Amino acid sequence: MDNEQNSNSNRFFLYTEQELEQQKYIEEIQNITTKYNILENENYLISSSQKSFLHLINFAVSLYKKNEVLPKDIENIFLNNIFLKEQINTFLDKKLINLTTNDSSHFIDNLEILIYICSIGINKNILDTNYNYDFNAISDIFRFYEKQLKELSYKNKELFLITFDSYLILLKTFIQLCKINSLDLMKKKDISNIIELMTETINIIKFSISLNENELNKLNNLSGKFLYYFSHLQEIEIDIINLDISLQKYLLLLEKQEDGFLLSINKDFENQNSISKEDEFILFKSYSSILLLKLIKDLENCFDTKDYFYNEYFQKIIKTYHKRFSLNQETKIPPNIEDFRNRLLSSLLLDYKSNLDFSKKLDYHYVIEDFIFSGNDFDNRNLETVYRILSFAKDIEDFKYKHIIEILVNSTKINNDFYEFYKLAIFDLYINKFKNQTNDSYNNLYFDKISNYLKNNHFTFTLSSIYLKIYAFLENINTEYKDFSLTNKNENKKNIKYYLTDDENDILY
């Protein structure tokens, strides 16, 4: 009986100690919010701990936006208060998910804030005054985490684990940053530099700190994502004289995508239940398809079909794709380029949001018609799919282009730059397709409607590249299209010459 009582007493004592430890961290947060009047006029009785940490984040961000220094005691609590760091990590994870699922959020603003919160303690700005990336600053942020994690791995295991999670969130945030950069005609070159820095820091962490299998899996998962998320963005010029070399490069990229996906799936996508294997496979298949659709488009600009389709390396590319993505063994290898193109296009439609049945959803003609029929009620998330169809399909009727433009010019501007980009990119596709038909009154009418959309809306710096590209084309077509409205347009007008080109393929896919 005495032993049982002692046992119960010990359990109670341990539980109470944990509670007291947690309470210590909460009180520390409340004391700092009281010191700086961060919760002035707030009711502490209502979700006080949660309210405190949210307001503390907002306070830090407000100082950041005003370019003011965060007090050292607040910085210290961000770095060392375990309860606060746990709450912040949960908060940032949710923010990351919402970046591309919430079409009302401001993508780039939220990204900048996420990176700032993750880098409190080093206080580096990853953007200079000209909105160019400061790669030295990014490197310094990673060095800061490497040093901090190494020290904590010896001194404080609990804080190490939470800080390691913060480090992973930072890496994931930079992955999202690369995604938005893939939409920017000027900043696409920065992606490889950022990935190189992320690869470097992952390797440093892996080889300088003793990590368990789960922690290694999480890092390897991210390394895999670099490959299948971004390999398709690499620009490969078609060598007209030696086609084999170009096709070998594309085959290598296709294999890199597979290596990356296998690395991630073998690590069970970080062992996170929130990550859908099916969704990641769709992304992997989609990016592989985009890579090959780009290849076909470039080849068709240089060769007749017979000059490349039966090339041994092009056939290897087809067979590699077929082996990887065929639903069953009965599916035949595409016998001609049109069949192969259609198969690639079908793989871009799996993420299209609609009530179409599955068979129709795999036919891009049905998808385009469905989008048109949706009218002003179109789902913003479908703009990317529509853009890709229009980019690569060769048999979309002209009147359907006009229907789509009519819908988009009459729609309101989307707050989330990620989605608004694809609307502008569709405008750009239309202009490229019909720019030599300026004697057509209908085309001029739609050029006017596009120009009015641009005049009536203000666009952030993030969208300046695509905006200026459209601006340049319209200005070339008609001098009446000179008076546009863009935040920082004057500062960027020097870049307009860059976009005055006959190359319709200079938008990233």
Residue pairs with C-beta under 8 A, 6 or more apart in sequence:
22 83
25 81
25 82
25 83
25 84
26 48
26 49
26 52
26 83
28 77
28 81
29 49
29 52
29 53
29 56
29 77
29 81
29 83
29 84
30 39
30 44
30 48
30 49
30 52
32 38
32 56
32 73
32 74
32 77
33 39
33 52
33 55
33 56
33 59
35 73
36 59
36 71
36 74
38 52
38 55
38 56
38 59
39 51
39 52
39 55
42 51
42 55
44 51
49 83
49 87
50 87
53 83
53 84
53 87
53 88
53 91
54 91
56 74
56 77
56 84
57 88
57 91
57 117
59 74
60 70
60 74
60 78
60 116
60 117
60 120
61 113
61 116
61 117
63 69
63 70
64 70
64 113
64 116
69 123
70 78
70 120
70 123
75 120
75 121
77 84
78 84
78 85
78 88
78 117
78 120
78 121
79 85
79 120
79 121
79 148
80 159
82 158
82 159
82 162
85 159
85 162
85 163
85 166
86 162
88 117
88 166
89 162
89 165
89 166
89 169
92 114
92 117
92 118
92 166
92 169
92 173
93 169
95 110
95 114
96 114
96 169
96 172
96 173
96 176
97 274
98 105
98 110
99 105
99 107
99 110
99 111
99 176
99 418
100 107
100 176
100 179
100 416
100 418
101 381
102 416
103 380
103 381
103 414
103 415
103 416
103 419
104 415
104 416
105 415
105 416
106 415
106 416
106 417
106 460
107 180
107 416
107 417
107 418
107 462
108 180
108 417
108 460
108 461
108 462
111 173
111 176
111 177
111 180
112 126
112 127
114 169
114 173
115 126
115 141
115 170
115 173
115 174
115 177
118 141
118 166
118 169
118 170
118 173
119 141
119 144
119 170
121 144
121 148
122 140
122 141
122 144
124 134
124 137
124 138
124 140
124 141
125 134
125 137
126 133
126 134
126 137
126 138
126 141
127 133
127 134
128 134
131 461
133 187
133 190
133 193
133 194
135 193
135 194
135 197
138 174
138 194
138 197
139 197
141 170
142 197
142 198
142 200
142 201
142 204
143 201
145 163
145 166
145 167
145 170
145 201
145 205
146 201
146 204
146 205
146 208
148 163
149 160
149 163
149 164
149 167
149 205
149 209
150 208
150 209
152 159
152 160
152 163
153 160
153 209
153 210
164 215
167 205
168 218
168 219
168 222
171 198
171 201
171 202
171 222
172 222
174 194
174 198
175 198
175 222
175 225
175 226
175 229
177 194
178 191
178 194
178 195
178 229
178 230
179 229
179 418
180 417
180 418
180 462
181 187
181 188
181 190
181 191
181 194
182 188
182 191
182 230
182 233
182 508
183 417
183 418
183 421
183 425
183 466
183 508
184 462
184 465
184 466
184 508
185 465
185 466
185 469
185 499
185 506
185 507
185 508
186 464
186 465
186 495
186 498
187 465
188 233
188 508
191 230
191 233
192 234
195 226
195 230
198 222
198 226
199 223
199 226
202 219
202 222
202 223
205 211
205 219
206 216
206 219
211 219
214 271
217 267
217 268
217 270
217 271
218 267
218 270
218 271
220 263
220 264
220 267
221 263
221 264
221 267
221 269
221 270
222 270
223 260
223 263
224 259
224 260
224 261
224 262
224 263
224 264
224 265
224 267
225 260
225 264
226 260
227 256
227 257
227 259
227 260
227 261
227 263
228 256
228 257
228 258
228 260
228 261
228 264
228 283
228 284
228 287
228 288
229 260
229 283
229 287
231 253
231 256
231 257
231 260
231 287
231 291
232 253
232 257
232 287
232 288
232 290
232 291
232 294
232 509
233 508
233 509
234 253
236 246
236 249
236 250
236 253
236 295
237 246
238 246
238 298
238 299
238 301
238 302
239 245
239 246
240 302
240 303
243 303
243 307
243 308
243 311
244 311
244 313
247 295
247 308
247 311
247 313
247 314
247 316
247 317
248 313
250 291
250 292
250 295
250 317
251 313
251 316
251 317
251 320
253 291
254 288
254 291
254 292
254 317
254 320
254 321
255 320
257 284
257 287
257 288
257 291
258 288
258 324
261 280
261 281
261 284
264 280
265 277
265 280
269 275
269 277
269 280
282 350
282 351
285 325
285 347
285 350
286 347
286 348
286 350
286 351
288 321
288 324
288 325
288 347
289 321
289 344
289 345
289 347
289 348
290 348
290 388
290 509
292 317
292 321
292 344
293 341
293 344
293 345
293 388
293 391
293 392
293 509
294 505
294 509
295 317
296 337
296 340
296 341
296 344
296 392
297 392
297 505
298 505
299 308
301 505
305 336
305 337
308 314
309 315
309 336
309 337
318 333
318 334
318 340
319 333
321 344
322 331
322 333
322 334
325 347
334 340
334 343
341 392
341 393
341 394
342 364
344 392
345 364
345 389
345 392
345 393
346 362
346 363
346 364
348 364
348 385
348 388
348 389
348 392
349 361
349 362
349 363
349 364
349 367
349 385
349 389
350 361
350 362
351 381
351 385
352 361
352 367
352 370
352 382
352 385
353 379
353 381
353 382
354 361
354 367
354 370
354 374
354 379
354 382
356 366
356 367
356 370
360 366
360 367
360 370
361 367
364 389
364 393
365 396
367 385
367 386
367 389
368 386
368 389
368 396
368 400
368 404
369 400
371 378
371 382
371 386
371 404
371 407
372 400
372 403
372 404
372 407
375 407
376 407
376 410
376 411
378 407
378 411
380 414
380 416
380 419
381 419
383 419
383 422
383 423
383 426
384 419
384 422
386 404
386 422
386 426
387 422
387 425
387 426
387 429
388 509
389 396
390 396
390 401
390 404
390 426
390 429
391 429
391 507
391 509
398 434
401 429
401 430
401 433
401 434
402 442
402 446
404 426
404 430
405 426
405 427
405 430
405 446
405 449
405 450
406 446
406 449
408 423
408 426
408 427
408 453
409 446
409 449
409 450
409 452
409 453
411 423
413 420
413 457
414 420
414 423
417 460
417 462
417 463
420 459
420 463
421 462
421 463
421 466
424 459
424 463
424 466
424 467
424 470
425 466
425 507
427 450
427 453
427 470
428 466
428 469
428 470
428 473
428 507
430 446
430 450
431 447
431 450
431 470
431 473
431 474
431 477
432 473
432 504
434 440
434 443
434 446
435 473
435 477
437 443
438 444
438 447
438 477
438 478
444 478
447 474
447 477
447 478
447 481
450 470
450 474
451 474
451 480
451 481
451 484
454 467
454 470
454 471
454 484
454 485
454 486
455 483
455 484
455 485
456 485
457 485
458 485
458 486
458 487
459 467
459 486
459 487
460 487
461 487
461 488
461 492
464 486
464 487
464 488
464 489
464 492
465 495
465 499
466 507
467 484
467 486
467 489
468 486
468 489
468 492
468 493
468 495
468 496
468 499
469 499
469 506
469 507
471 481
471 484
471 486
471 496
472 496
472 497
472 499
472 500
473 499
474 481
475 481
475 482
475 496
476 500
486 492
499 506
